[in-house]
Amino acid sequence: MKFYRRWQPVSAMTFDLDDTLYDNRVVITRAEQLLLEWLAARCPKMAGFNRAQWQAMRAEVIAADASLVGFVTEIRRAQLTLAASHCGLNETEAKALADDGVAFFLHERSNFSVPSAAIDVMRKLAAHYPLVAITNGNVDCDRLGLSPLFRQVLQAGPDGAAKPDRALFAKAQSLLGEPADSILHVGDHLKADVRGAKLAGFRACWFNDTKRPLTMQRHASLLPDVEITHLSQLLMLSQ
């Protein structure tokens, strides 16, 4: 654990989910591969798209509608709709395929188990602090058994603009009923989590399980208050 500012006790915590409580990269890689197989079975022409083409279609839909930025589910829906149209489906067919594809993906991206060590830490923290989750992702916390640990799970899109925008942090502060500077936000992303938290007046904990040097990170525009490499280190802050 490394402190960048003098530590003062906090009265509440907020948590990022993806790549903080579990390795989301592995989960997404698997879900996307299963989605590609599902799409190819539904529309064989989909199998002809390579990775570069999928990335280009993602960039195209974002360029066409900047309001999609930060809303990962709607970006994927628009991307699949565009891909379906390139395969010759009409507007109605393309939309239906995209909607079904998104539903399939959302099921698979939540088809995993959160590490028991992370669950154990969160249960212990929940006994000391009120907790709120703040995520830019679309994981199903009910399926993962995470919902009981939090007063509420706030998701970019339904609950406000994506981090680092202040919207979700402000909503979390309102739910917690605590001063911003007495709330610690924990997350792995230096821009979305650390910068977002600091701009909202929260204190920030950088979860750096890969032990990356802070000074070498391109998103390190604002210092966190504390850096940890294991979630269990948070328990030391509650002692």
C-alpha positions as CSV (number, residue, x, y, z in Angstrom):
1,M,0.0,0.0,0.0
2,K,1.3,3.4,-0.9
3,F,-0.1,6.7,0.3
4,Y,0.2,9.9,-1.7
5,R,-1.5,12.2,0.8
6,R,-1.9,12.2,4.5
7,W,-4.5,9.6,5.4
8,Q,-7.7,10.5,7.2
9,P,-10.5,7.9,8.0
10,V,-13.4,7.7,5.5
11,S,-17.0,7.1,6.3
12,A,-18.1,5.4,3.0
13,M,-16.7,3.8,-0.1
14,T,-17.6,3.4,-3.7
15,F,-16.3,0.8,-6.0
16,D,-15.6,0.3,-9.7
17,L,-16.4,-3.3,-10.7
18,D,-14.7,-4.4,-14.0
19,D,-11.0,-5.1,-13.5
20,T,-11.3,-4.2,-9.8
21,L,-13.3,-7.0,-8.2
22,Y,-12.5,-9.4,-11.1
23,D,-10.5,-9.7,-14.3
24,N,-12.9,-8.4,-16.8
25,R,-10.6,-8.8,-19.8
26,V,-10.8,-12.6,-19.7
27,V,-14.6,-12.4,-19.3
28,I,-15.1,-10.0,-22.2
29,T,-12.7,-12.0,-24.5
30,R,-14.7,-15.1,-23.9
31,A,-18.1,-13.4,-24.3
32,E,-17.1,-11.8,-27.5
33,Q,-15.8,-15.0,-29.0
34,L,-19.1,-16.7,-28.1
35,L,-21.0,-13.8,-29.6
36,L,-19.1,-14.1,-32.9
37,E,-20.0,-17.8,-33.1
38,W,-23.6,-17.0,-32.3
39,L,-23.8,-14.3,-35.0
40,A,-22.2,-16.7,-37.6
41,A,-24.9,-19.3,-36.8
42,R,-27.7,-16.7,-37.2
43,C,-26.2,-14.9,-40.2
44,P,-23.4,-16.8,-41.9
45,K,-22.1,-13.6,-43.7
46,M,-21.1,-12.3,-40.2
47,A,-18.3,-14.8,-40.2
48,G,-16.6,-12.9,-42.9
49,F,-15.8,-9.9,-40.8
50,N,-12.3,-9.8,-39.3
51,R,-11.2,-8.0,-36.1
52,A,-10.1,-4.9,-37.9
53,Q,-13.5,-4.6,-39.6
54,W,-15.4,-5.0,-36.3
55,Q,-13.2,-2.3,-34.8
56,A,-13.8,0.0,-37.8
57,M,-17.6,-0.5,-37.4
58,R,-17.4,0.4,-33.7
59,A,-15.5,3.5,-34.6
60,E,-18.0,4.4,-37.3
61,V,-21.0,4.2,-35.0
62,I,-19.3,6.3,-32.4
63,A,-18.3,8.9,-35.0
64,A,-21.9,9.0,-36.2
65,D,-23.4,9.5,-32.7
66,A,-21.1,11.0,-30.1
67,S,-23.8,10.5,-27.5
68,L,-22.9,6.8,-27.5
69,V,-19.5,7.5,-25.9
70,G,-19.3,5.7,-22.5
71,F,-22.4,3.6,-23.1
72,V,-20.9,0.3,-23.9
73,T,-24.2,-1.6,-24.4
74,E,-25.6,0.8,-26.9
75,I,-22.3,1.0,-28.8
76,R,-22.4,-2.7,-29.2
77,R,-26.0,-2.6,-30.3
78,A,-25.3,0.0,-32.9
79,Q,-22.2,-1.9,-34.1
80,L,-24.2,-5.1,-34.5
81,T,-27.0,-3.2,-36.4
82,L,-24.4,-1.8,-38.8
83,A,-22.8,-5.2,-39.3
84,A,-26.1,-6.8,-40.0
85,S,-27.0,-4.1,-42.6
86,H,-23.6,-4.7,-44.3
87,C,-24.7,-8.3,-44.6
88,G,-27.8,-7.3,-46.5
89,L,-30.4,-7.4,-43.7
90,N,-33.1,-4.7,-43.9
91,E,-33.5,-2.2,-41.1
92,T,-36.1,-4.2,-39.1
93,E,-34.1,-7.4,-39.5
94,A,-30.8,-5.7,-38.6
95,K,-32.3,-4.2,-35.4
96,A,-33.8,-7.5,-34.3
97,L,-30.6,-9.4,-34.8
98,A,-28.7,-6.7,-32.9
99,D,-31.1,-6.8,-30.0
100,D,-30.9,-10.5,-29.8
101,G,-27.1,-10.4,-30.1
102,V,-26.8,-7.8,-27.3
103,A,-29.1,-10.0,-25.1
104,F,-26.9,-13.0,-25.8
105,F,-23.7,-11.1,-25.0
106,L,-25.1,-9.6,-21.8
107,H,-25.9,-13.1,-20.6
108,E,-22.5,-14.4,-21.4
109,R,-20.6,-11.4,-20.0
110,S,-22.1,-12.1,-16.6
111,N,-21.6,-15.9,-16.8
112,F,-18.7,-16.1,-14.4
113,S,-18.0,-16.1,-10.7
114,V,-16.3,-13.3,-8.8
115,P,-13.3,-14.5,-6.9
116,S,-14.2,-15.7,-3.4
117,A,-11.3,-13.6,-1.9
118,A,-12.9,-10.4,-3.4
119,I,-16.3,-11.3,-2.1
120,D,-14.9,-11.9,1.4
121,V,-13.1,-8.5,1.4
122,M,-16.3,-6.8,0.3
123,R,-18.4,-8.4,2.9
124,K,-16.0,-7.3,5.6
125,L,-15.9,-3.8,4.3
126,A,-19.7,-3.7,4.1
127,A,-19.8,-4.4,7.8
128,H,-17.8,-1.1,8.4
129,Y,-19.0,1.2,5.6
130,P,-21.9,1.9,3.4
131,L,-20.9,0.8,-0.1
132,V,-22.1,1.9,-3.6
133,A,-20.9,0.5,-6.9
134,I,-20.1,2.9,-9.8
135,T,-19.5,1.2,-13.1
136,N,-19.2,2.1,-16.8
137,G,-19.9,-1.5,-17.6
138,N,-23.0,-3.7,-17.9
139,V,-22.4,-6.7,-15.7
140,D,-25.4,-8.2,-13.9
141,C,-24.7,-7.8,-10.2
142,D,-27.7,-9.8,-9.2
143,R,-26.4,-12.9,-11.1
144,L,-22.9,-12.4,-9.6
145,G,-24.2,-12.1,-6.1
146,L,-22.8,-8.6,-5.7
147,S,-26.0,-6.6,-5.2
148,P,-26.4,-7.4,-1.5
149,L,-23.0,-5.9,-0.8
150,F,-24.0,-2.5,-2.1
151,R,-26.7,0.0,-1.2
152,Q,-27.0,0.5,-4.9
153,V,-25.2,-0.3,-8.2
154,L,-25.0,2.8,-10.5
155,Q,-24.4,2.1,-14.2
156,A,-23.3,4.5,-16.9
157,G,-26.3,5.1,-19.2
158,P,-29.3,4.3,-17.0
159,D,-27.9,6.3,-14.1
160,G,-25.9,9.1,-15.7
161,A,-22.9,9.9,-17.9
162,A,-20.0,7.6,-17.8
163,K,-17.0,8.1,-15.5
164,P,-15.0,10.4,-15.3
165,D,-18.0,12.6,-15.6
166,R,-19.2,13.7,-12.1
167,A,-22.8,12.5,-12.6
168,L,-22.4,9.0,-11.1
169,F,-20.2,10.2,-8.3
170,A,-22.7,12.9,-7.4
171,K,-25.5,10.4,-7.4
172,A,-23.5,8.1,-5.2
173,Q,-22.8,10.9,-2.7
174,S,-26.5,11.7,-2.5
175,L,-27.3,8.0,-1.8
176,L,-24.6,7.8,0.9
177,G,-25.4,11.1,2.5
178,E,-21.8,11.8,3.3
179,P,-19.5,14.7,2.4
180,A,-17.6,14.0,-0.8
181,D,-14.2,14.2,0.9
182,S,-15.2,11.5,3.3
183,I,-15.9,9.0,0.6
184,L,-13.2,6.8,-0.9
185,H,-13.6,5.5,-4.5
186,V,-11.7,2.4,-5.4
187,G,-11.0,1.5,-9.0
188,D,-8.3,0.4,-11.5
189,H,-8.6,3.1,-14.1
190,L,-6.6,6.3,-13.6
191,K,-8.9,8.4,-15.8
192,A,-12.3,7.0,-15.2
193,D,-11.8,6.2,-11.5
194,V,-9.0,8.3,-10.0
195,R,-9.5,11.4,-12.1
196,G,-13.3,11.1,-11.9
197,A,-13.3,10.7,-8.2
198,K,-10.9,13.5,-7.5
199,L,-12.8,15.9,-9.7
200,A,-16.0,15.0,-7.8
201,G,-14.3,15.8,-4.5
202,F,-14.0,12.1,-3.5
203,R,-10.8,10.5,-2.3
204,A,-9.3,8.0,-4.7
205,C,-7.8,4.6,-4.3
206,W,-6.0,3.3,-7.3
207,F,-6.3,-0.5,-7.5
208,N,-3.0,-1.5,-9.3
209,D,-2.8,-5.3,-9.1
210,T,-0.4,-5.4,-12.0
211,K,2.0,-3.1,-10.2
212,R,2.3,-0.6,-13.0
213,P,4.6,2.5,-12.3
214,L,2.3,5.4,-11.8
215,T,4.6,7.9,-13.5
216,M,4.6,5.8,-16.6
217,Q,0.8,5.8,-17.1
218,R,-0.6,8.1,-19.7
219,H,-3.9,8.7,-17.8
220,A,-2.1,9.7,-14.6
221,S,-3.2,13.3,-14.6
222,L,-4.3,13.4,-10.9
223,L,-2.7,11.6,-8.0
224,P,-4.7,9.1,-6.1
225,D,-4.8,9.4,-2.3
226,V,-3.7,5.8,-1.9
227,E,-2.5,2.9,-4.1
228,I,-3.1,-0.8,-3.4
229,T,-2.1,-4.0,-5.2
230,H,-4.6,-6.3,-3.3
231,L,-8.2,-5.6,-2.3
232,S,-7.5,-7.0,1.1
233,Q,-5.3,-4.0,1.9
234,L,-8.5,-2.0,2.1
235,L,-9.2,-3.8,5.4
236,M,-6.2,-2.1,7.0
237,L,-7.9,1.3,6.4
238,S,-10.9,0.3,8.5
239,Q,-8.8,-0.7,11.5
